[in-house]
Amino acid sequence: MSFGPPPSMTQPPPTARTTERKRGRKALTVLLAVVVAAALGTGGWLLWGGGENGASSDRPGTADGQGPRDVRETVEKQPASTVGEMAFRFSVDDMAPGEHVEMPGMWATDRILAKGVNKTLVGMRIGTDVVPGEEEWRLGLDGPICGYTRHVTVDHRTAVLFRANDREKDAFCNQVAFVDLDDGRLVWEDRVPYSVAGPGPGSATGNSTQDRPSVTLTHDTVVVTWGGGTVGYDMAKGTSRWATRATAPCQDMGAAGGRALLIRQKCWSTDESVPDTSWQHVTYKVRKVDPVTGRTQWTYSAAKGIRDLGVPSSEPAVLAVAGGGTEITDLLSLDDKGRDRATISLRNGAYVADCAYGDHLVIDDCPTIAVGAGQVFIRSKDQLEKQVSNWIIGFDLATGDTTKKFDSGPGSLLQPLRMSGDQLLALRLSDDHIAPNALVALDPATDRETPYFFFDLPSEGEPLTLSNENDIVVQDGRIFFGAKSANGPAGDKKKQWLYLVLGIGSGGAAEKP
């Protein structure tokens, strides 16, 4: 896999031009598209090209009181310009027919876009077109990445799990690495236990199927669940602070980090009259754990019949549950003692809430559920009458009642991304491909929608906006769309261009009236 020039846009505007790409890292100065930025009633021209000035000169900050080893909660600021410019591009052209590459995890800092690629972490300088071998840094692991967290510390560190294929004949996913995203330095690594899949908490042996492990970050602590238990590591030294063991018939199956630490447990019924194939055979628990001591502070038992459980927010505690099917049916708000506070029904699909599902166990990756300002925000089902539209709806965490409603208007869709202080950042996607897309801030206090910047995407890059199949990260005045996996050409094709990551930022200069 190597990097190369991007696919050409299907119908380039008259002002677009293409050039031969020179080897070596360079700023993205090629002007790719010009469209009229008419969405949301804002006039002006959108330039999709540009250079390294993707972020606003008014740098975003973190939430008040955050230290370097807290999980980052960046508060973005409105850019000086609503002109969107290309801030980063990562594409390949040499994947073999039928080749498949896993790309777990994507993280951004003010100057680095980092991506997992099979058994390697790569860091690429934002504002450049990356050429093979000229990444800012590259960290090779001893086997494929098998677990990751979306969280990043204030001092730009994160954690991944990997299989030590180069160390063991039958490698399990039992290695944790803590990495500095600025320079690709391996801060520390350690070997964690592993357990056999099923109701027992015993260690796996031979070629047994392994329980899926997970990793997350909370205050000054890296946490790994391995099925048979959970381990908490000191961020600075990588030493074990505490370790707990699961008690049969339950296993520790996933950790949610951020402001607090919640551990999900999957439990199997001991009632022999319940068939093993019945959903009644499996139940879920969630326990809140002190990240310093590992002591359980409270335990919540989900109702029987829940088929899956995600954790969009650890504090305030919000659970996303699938009852009676595989899709999320309800959001549950818990109080500070782990007791039921409010239940928010998705009304048989009238509202949509997504949590990531895949080979990597990341239970707190719920890309279209945002929690903040005492509310949880989700989107409605797409409305298809005449022109497509939808809205974002807010629900009060204390009562479950609806609070705010932000309409997309005809011809576009709104998708919640994350909170930025008390503002909700959302992606406005154009359905007619005439008006541009936009990154916007929605204010629950005033109902005001503020465009951060407008941008267009080439047709080949549009699939990257699908949040359930890709990573979408807003950080330091930019929005990044990244693939979680890549496939080589299918059928008779022998060569094709693939966008793997696209980054858009605001132009540095303020718009002229």
N, C-alpha and C positions, 0 to 999 in steps of 0.2 A: 504494500500500500504506500503510495506516495502522494504528494500534493501537486496540484496543477491548476491551470486557469479554470475558471468556472464555466459551466455551460452558458451559451449565449441566451439572452432573453428571447422568447418566442416572437414577440412583435416589438422590437426596440423602437422607442420614439425617435423622431427625426434628429433630436439633439444628442442622442446617444452615440458613442463611438467606441471602437474596440482597438486595442493595441497589442503588440506582441508582449508577452510577459517576460521580463528579464529575471534571471536567476538571482537569488539573494533576497534577503528580507527587505521590504520596501513598504512605504505607506500606500494605502489604497486610494490612489489619486485618480483612477479612471472614472469618469462620469458615466454611470450605467443607465440612469433613467431620469426623466423629468416629468412630473405629473402635477396637475393642479390640486393643491391641498384645499379642497372645498368642504371637507367633512366638518361637522360641528359648527358650521357657519364661519369658519376661519379661512380667510383668503390667503393668497401667497403661493409661492412655488416651492415644491419639495425637490431637493436634490438627493439622489441616491448614489453616492460616490463619496469623495472627500478624503480625509486623512485621519490623523491621530487625535484630533480634538473632538472625540465622540462624547466626552463627559463635559458637563457644565463646569465652568471655571469656579463656580460656587460649590465646593466639594461637599458631598453628603456626609453626615456624621452618624454616630451610633446613639442608641437610646441612653438617656441619662443614667449615670451610675454604673455603666458597664466597664469592667476591667478587661485586660488583654486576654484572659482565659475564659471569659464568658462567651456564650454563643452569640454571634453577631446579629444585631437587629438594626440594620441600616435604615436611617431616615433620609429618604431622597428629597432633593430640593428641586423646585421648578426651574428648568433650564432657561437660559437667557433667550434661546431661539427655539421655535417649533419646527425648524428645518431638520429633517432626519438625514443623517449621513451614515454611510457604511463605516463601521468601526472595526470590523474583524471578519475574516473569511477563511474557512478551512474546507478544502475540497480535495477529492481524490479522483484518479482516472485509471488506475492500473489494477483494480480488483479483478480477479479471475472469475470466469463464469462459474456460478454456483458457490463462490466463496462467501462465507459469513463471518463477520467480525463483531464481537460484543464490545460496546463502548459505554460501560457503566460509570456514571458519575460525571457531573460537570460543575465547576466552581469558578467564580470570577472574583478578582480583586480590582484595585484601581488600575493595574497595569498588566495583569496576567489572566489569560483564560486557560484553565487546566481541564484536561479531559482524560478519562480512563480509556485505554485502547488495549483490550485483551490482557496482557500481562505487563503493561507499561503505563505509567502516568507521564503525560507530557504537559509542559507549560509553554504557552505561546504568547508572545507579546501582543497586546491589544494595539490595533492601529497598523497591523502588518498583514501581508500575504505570506504565509509560512511556506518555506521550501524545505524538503526533506533534509534532515541533518543540521538544520539551522534553527531548531526550536530554541527557545530561551533556556529550557532545561528538559532533561529526560531522565526518569527514574524507572529502571527495570526491576521488576520483582521476580521471585523465583517460581512463579506460576501465575495462572489467570486470576484476575480480580473476581472475587466471589461474594463480596459484600461491600457496601458503601453507605455513607450518610450524606444527606444534602446539606447538613449543618457545617458552618465554618466559624472559627473563633474570631474574636476581634483582632488578634494578631495574625490572622490569615493561615490557620492550620486546620487540617481535617484528618479523617481516618478512613482506612479501607481494610478489608479482609482479603486474603489471597491464599491460594493453594500452593504449598511448597513442593511443586513437582520435581524440582531439582534435588530435593533432600530425602524424599521417601518414595518407596516403590508404589504404595497405594496412598496417594496424597489426599488428605481431607482438607476442608476449608477451615483451617485452625491457626492461621497466622494473622496478626493484627499489626498494621503499620500506621504510625502517626507522622504526618508529612507537612512540611512548610511549603505553602503554595507560592511564595515569593521566589524561592530559589531552588525548589525541588529537593531540599535536604530531607533525608530520612531522620527524623528527630529520635525515634526509637521504634523497636518492634518487639513482639513477644509471641510466644506460642500459647494458644488457649486450648482448653479441653474440647472434646467433641463427643456426641452421644448418638446412639442408634435411634432411628425414627420409630415412633410409637409411644405407648403410654408409660413405658418404664424410663427411669432417669439414669440408667446405667451407661457406662462408656461403650462406644462402638468398638468392635473388634473385626479383624479380617476385612471382608468386602461388604460389610453391612451398609445399608443405606443410612446416610447421615442426616440428622436433624438439621434444618436450615438455620445457620447462625445469623446474627444481625449485629450491627454496630451503630452507635449514636454518640452524640456529645451533649453534655450539660455542663454546669459550672465547674470548671477545673477538673473534669472527669471524662474519660473515655470509657464507654460501657459496651460490653460484648455479651450477648446472650448466646448460649451454645446448645440449647435444648435441655440438657440436664442441670443447668444452672446459669448464673450470671456473674461476670467479673467486672469490677470497677478499677480503672487505672488512674493514677496520678498523671495529669497531662505533662508536667514538666519533666519527670524522671522516668515515666513508664513503669513504675513499681505498682504492684497490686495493693490497692487500698483495702479491698474487701472482696469476698467471694461468697455466693450463696448457692445452695443446692435445691433443686426442685424436688418436690415430694410426690411420689406416685399417687394417683394416676395423672399428674399434670407435668407439663414441660414448659420451660420459658421459651416462648416463640415470638421474639421481637421486642425491641426497646424504642421508646419515643423520647427524644431529648428536647433541648431548647431551654426554656426557663426552668423546667422541672424534669423529673425522670419518672416515666411510667413504664412498667414491664407488663407485657401481655403474656398470659398463660393460656395454653390450650389443654383442656382436661377431657379425659375419656370416662364414660360412665362405667361404674362397677356393677350396674344392674344387668344381670345375665339375660333378662327378658327383653332388653332393648337390642335389636339387631345391630351388628357392627356397621352395616351399610346405612343405617338411619342417621339423619342429621341430629336426632335426639341423643345419639351416642356421644356427641361432642359438645362441650360448652366452653365458654371463655370467661376468664377473670382478668382484671387489671389491678395492679397494685402500684401505689405511689411509694417511691423509695428515696431515702435520703442519700444523695450522691456522695456524701463524705463518709458515711458509716455503713451504708448498705441496709440500714434498718427500714423495715416496712412501716409506713405511716398510716396507710389505710388500704383496704382491698374492696374492689367492686366486683360483684358477680353478675354477669349479663344473663338475660333471660334464656331459657331453653329454646332451641330452634334457631338461634342466631348462627348463620353459616359463615360469617366472616366479621372481623372487627378491625377497624383502623383507628388511628389517633391523630386527627388533624391538628390538635393543640394539646400540649401537656399542661399548660397553665395560662388561662383557665382550662380545666380538663373538659375536652369535647371528644366524644367517641362517634365514629361513623360505623353503623352496623347494617348488615345485610340479613333481613329477616324473611324467610320463606323463599328466597331466591339468591342469586349470586350478585345482584346489583344492590347498591346502598339504598336502603329504604327509610332510614331514620338517622337523625343526629341526636345524640344524648348529651346534655349539659350536666356536669356534676359540680357539687359545691366543694369547699375546701376540706370536707371530711369524707369525700368520695360518695356522697349520697345523691340520689336522683334530684335534679334541679328542674329540668324541663326536657320535654321530648318534642322534637321538630320533625314532623312527617314530610316526606318528599312527595306525598299525595299521588302514589301510583305512577310516578314518572313525570308529574307536572313540573317538578324541580329536579335538577341534575347535580349530583355531587360525585366527584371522582377521587379515588385513591389508587395509587400506582400498584399494579399487580404484575408479577413476572418472576423470573428465576432468582432475583435478589430480594431478600426480605427487608423491606424498608417500610415499616408500618406507619411512619409519620410523614410519608410523601403523599399528600393529598393536594394535587396541584391546582384544583379549582375551588377549594374551600379555604376561605380566609377568616381568621378569628381576630377580633380586636374591637376596641371602643365598646365593650360590653355586648357585642353582637357577633353572629356568624353570618357570613355572606356566601351565597351560592347563586347559580344562574338558573333561569327557567329553561324549560324545553324550547327548542327552536320553533318559532311560529312560521308557518310556510304559506300563509295566505298572501296572495299577490307578491309582495317582496318579503324576503326572509327577515326576521327580527327576533329579539328576545329581550330579557331584562335581567338585572341583578337585583336580588331581593335580600334584605337583611332581616334577621330574626333576633329578638332579645334573648340573651342567654338565661335570664332569670325567669322569664314567663313563657318563652317559646312563641310569643306573638310577633307578627310581622312589624317591621319598623320602617325601613327605607326601601324605595324602589327606584332604580335607575334604568330608564328605557334606552334601548339601543337606537330606536328609530328605524324606519324602513331601509332595507338594503345593507344592514350591517349586524354584527353580533358582538355582544360584550361578554368578556370572560374574566372573572376575578383572578388575580395573580397572587398578591400578598399585601399585608399591611405595611404601611410606611408611617410610623407613628400612629396618629388617629385617622390618617388618610388611607383609602383603599386604592391600590394600584390595579388597573385593569387594562386588558388588551382589547382594543376595538378593531375587529376584523371586517374589512369591506367585502361584501358578497358580490357586488357588481363589477369589481376589478376596475372601476373608473375612479371613484373616490379612494384616497389612500387609507392605509391602516394607521393606527395611532396607539401610542402609550398614553393613558390618561390617568388622572388622579380624581377619585370620587370622594367628596367630603360628606360623611354621614350627618354632620352637624348642620350643614347649610344646604344640602342636596345639590351642591355645585359640582359640575364636571369641568376639570381643567386639563386641556391637552398639554402633554409634555413635549411630544414631537410627533410628526406625521412621517410615514415612510411607505415605500412600495417594496414588494418582493418579486423576484422573477418566478415564473411558473414552476421551475424546478425546485425552488425553495419553499413553496407554499405548504407542502406536507409537513414541514418542520413545525408548523403552528399547531399541530394536533397534540394537545397536552397529554393525552393518555399514552402516546407512543414516543414522545420526545421530552427533553428537558427544556424548560423555559425559565431563565434566570434574569432578574432585574437587579443590577448592582452598579453603583457609582455612576449613575446617569446613563446607563446603557441597558438594552435588552438583548439577550442572547437566546437563540434557538438552536438546540443541539440534538442530534440523533442519538438514541440509546443503542442502536445497532446499525450495521450496514451490510447490504447484500450485493454481490457481484452481478454482472449482467445475466439475464435470463433468456432462455430460448436461443435464437441464432446470433444474438449480439455478442461481440467479442470485446467491446470497449464501450464504456459510458462514463460520463462525468457525474459525480455525486457531491452535493453539498452535505457536509457533516455538521458544520456550525456556521451560523450567520450572526453577526453582531451589528446592531444599529445604535447610534447615539445621536445626540443633538449637536447641531453646528455650533461653533464657538461664538459667532457674531450674532448680535441681536437683530431681529427682523426690522426692516424699515417700514414705517407706516405707509 
